[in-house]
């Protein structure tokens, strides 16, 4: 049985190497790939210069924090060259309903329309897009504190999902703009 473990590892490494060579042959390059010198790639450098405008309400604050973590990572905000404005909303609909019309589970739909503009006047729009996330929250009977905690956790999860989508869309845009496919 011990002889099968090294064989399995060898097979996994061989398959991984084969997959990387096939993807490299078709022109695939990771979006966040660093340069040959080890510095951040064009997408990561540009994303670090995106300032996120304030987004109203608590869900908007959570989304702004998630966007700042996604775009700036550990490096922090560089000198702002772009301003990201986001319109964010969360809608809910009952999907599990008692006979007395009281919902026990609510489907939440988060939707964000975003616009990336130049930080310098005249603030020309560079690109725009949208992101969407779906999830659900249980409504506990007579447990308001538990429902509030679950709702807050759900809003955080949706904010992270939408921030990741926006970050990926911006990374692809910046990579294409730098002349890389």
C-alpha positions as CSV (number, residue, x, y, z in Angstrom):
1,X,0.0,0.0,0.0
2,X,2.9,2.4,0.6
3,X,4.1,1.9,-3.0
4,X,0.8,3.2,-4.4
5,X,1.1,6.6,-2.6
6,X,4.3,7.6,-4.5
7,X,2.8,6.4,-7.7
8,X,-0.3,8.3,-7.1
9,X,1.7,11.5,-6.4
10,X,3.8,11.0,-9.5
11,X,0.6,10.5,-11.6
12,X,-1.0,13.7,-10.1
13,X,2.1,15.7,-10.7
14,X,2.3,14.4,-14.3
15,X,-1.3,15.3,-14.9
16,X,-0.9,18.7,-13.4
17,X,2.2,19.4,-15.6
18,X,0.3,18.1,-18.6
19,X,-2.6,20.4,-17.9
20,X,-0.4,23.4,-17.5
21,X,1.5,22.6,-20.8
22,X,-1.8,22.2,-22.7
23,X,-3.2,25.5,-21.3
24,X,0.1,27.3,-22.0
25,X,0.0,26.1,-25.6
26,X,-3.5,27.6,-26.2
27,X,-2.5,31.0,-25.0
28,X,-3.8,30.8,-21.5
29,X,-2.1,33.2,-19.0
30,X,-3.3,33.7,-15.4
31,X,-4.9,37.1,-14.9
32,X,-2.9,37.8,-11.8
33,X,0.4,36.5,-13.1
34,X,3.4,38.4,-11.9
35,X,6.0,39.7,-14.3
36,X,9.3,37.7,-15.0
37,X,11.0,39.9,-12.3
38,X,8.5,38.7,-9.7
39,X,6.7,42.1,-9.4
40,X,3.0,42.4,-9.6
41,X,1.5,42.0,-13.0
42,X,-0.4,44.7,-15.0
43,X,-3.8,43.7,-13.6
44,X,-2.7,43.7,-10.0
45,X,-0.8,47.0,-10.4
46,X,-3.8,48.8,-12.0
47,X,-6.2,47.3,-9.4
48,X,-4.1,48.8,-6.6
49,X,-4.8,52.3,-8.0
50,X,-8.6,51.9,-7.9
51,X,-10.3,54.0,-5.1
52,X,-13.7,52.7,-4.1
53,X,-16.3,55.4,-3.6
54,X,-18.6,55.3,-0.6
55,X,-21.6,53.0,-0.9
56,X,-24.6,54.0,1.3
57,X,-26.2,51.8,4.0
58,X,-24.8,48.8,5.9
59,X,-24.7,46.3,3.0
60,X,-22.9,49.0,1.0
61,X,-20.3,49.4,3.7
62,X,-19.7,45.7,3.7
63,X,-19.4,45.6,-0.1
64,X,-16.9,48.6,0.0
65,X,-14.7,46.8,2.6
66,X,-14.8,43.6,0.5
67,X,-13.9,45.5,-2.6
68,X,-11.0,47.3,-0.9
69,X,-9.6,43.9,0.3
70,X,-10.1,42.4,-3.2
71,X,-8.6,45.3,-5.2
72,X,-5.8,46.4,-2.8
73,X,-5.0,43.1,-1.0
74,X,-2.0,43.4,1.3
75,X,-0.4,46.2,-0.6
76,X,-3.0,48.9,0.2
77,X,-4.2,51.7,-2.0
78,X,-1.6,53.2,-4.4
79,X,-1.9,56.8,-5.8
80,X,-5.5,56.7,-7.1
81,X,-5.9,56.8,-10.8
82,X,-9.4,55.4,-11.0
83,X,-12.7,55.8,-9.0
84,X,-15.0,52.9,-8.7
85,X,-18.6,53.9,-8.1
86,X,-21.1,51.1,-7.2
87,X,-24.9,51.1,-7.0
88,X,-25.7,48.1,-4.7
89,X,-29.0,46.7,-3.6
90,X,-30.3,43.5,-1.9
91,X,-33.8,42.3,-2.6
92,X,-35.6,39.5,-0.7
93,X,-38.5,37.2,-1.4
94,X,-40.1,34.5,0.7
95,X,-39.5,31.0,-0.5
96,X,-40.7,28.9,2.4
97,X,-44.0,30.3,3.8
98,X,-46.3,29.1,6.5
99,X,-50.1,28.8,6.0
100,X,-50.5,32.1,7.8
101,X,-48.2,33.8,5.2
102,X,-45.2,34.1,7.5
103,X,-42.0,33.4,5.6
104,X,-39.4,31.0,7.2
105,X,-36.8,31.3,4.5
106,X,-36.0,34.3,2.4
107,X,-34.0,34.3,-0.9
108,X,-31.7,37.3,-1.1
109,X,-30.6,38.7,-4.4
110,X,-27.7,41.1,-4.4
111,X,-27.1,43.2,-7.5
112,X,-24.4,45.7,-8.1
113,X,-23.9,48.0,-11.2
114,X,-20.5,49.5,-11.2
115,X,-18.7,52.2,-13.2
116,X,-14.9,52.7,-13.3
117,X,-14.0,56.3,-14.1
118,X,-10.7,58.2,-14.3
119,X,-9.9,59.9,-11.0
120,X,-8.6,62.9,-12.9
121,X,-11.0,65.5,-14.3
122,X,-13.2,65.2,-16.4
123,X,-13.7,61.8,-14.8
124,X,-14.2,59.9,-18.1
125,X,-15.9,56.5,-17.8
126,X,-13.3,53.8,-18.5
127,X,-15.5,50.7,-18.2
128,X,-18.6,49.5,-16.5
129,X,-20.3,46.2,-15.6
130,X,-22.5,44.4,-13.1
131,X,-22.4,41.6,-10.6
132,X,-25.0,39.5,-9.0
133,X,-25.1,37.0,-6.0
134,X,-27.9,34.8,-4.7
135,X,-28.3,33.2,-1.3
136,X,-30.9,32.6,1.4
137,X,-31.5,33.2,5.1
138,X,-33.7,31.4,7.5
139,X,-36.1,33.4,9.6
140,X,-36.2,32.0,13.2
141,X,-39.6,32.2,15.0
142,X,-39.2,34.5,18.0
143,X,-35.4,34.6,17.8
144,X,-34.8,38.1,16.5
145,X,-31.2,38.3,17.7
146,X,-30.4,35.0,15.8
147,X,-32.1,36.3,12.7
148,X,-30.2,39.6,12.9
149,X,-26.9,37.7,13.2
150,X,-27.7,35.4,10.3
151,X,-28.8,38.4,8.2
152,X,-25.5,40.2,8.9
153,X,-23.5,37.1,8.0
154,X,-25.4,36.7,4.8
155,X,-24.8,40.3,3.8
156,X,-21.1,39.8,4.4
157,X,-21.1,36.6,2.2
158,X,-22.9,38.3,-0.6
159,X,-20.6,41.3,-0.4
160,X,-17.6,39.1,-0.7
161,X,-19.1,37.2,-3.7
162,X,-19.9,40.4,-5.5
163,X,-16.6,42.0,-4.7
164,X,-14.8,38.9,-6.1
165,X,-16.9,39.2,-9.3
166,X,-16.1,42.9,-9.7
167,X,-12.4,42.2,-9.0
168,X,-12.3,39.5,-11.6
169,X,-14.0,41.7,-14.2
170,X,-11.6,44.6,-13.5
171,X,-8.6,42.2,-13.6
172,X,-9.6,40.9,-17.0
173,X,-10.2,44.5,-18.3
174,X,-6.8,45.7,-17.1
175,X,-5.1,42.6,-18.5
176,X,-6.7,43.1,-21.9
177,X,-5.9,46.8,-21.8
178,X,-2.2,46.1,-21.2
179,X,-2.2,44.2,-24.5
180,X,-2.3,40.7,-23.0
181,X,-5.0,38.2,-23.9
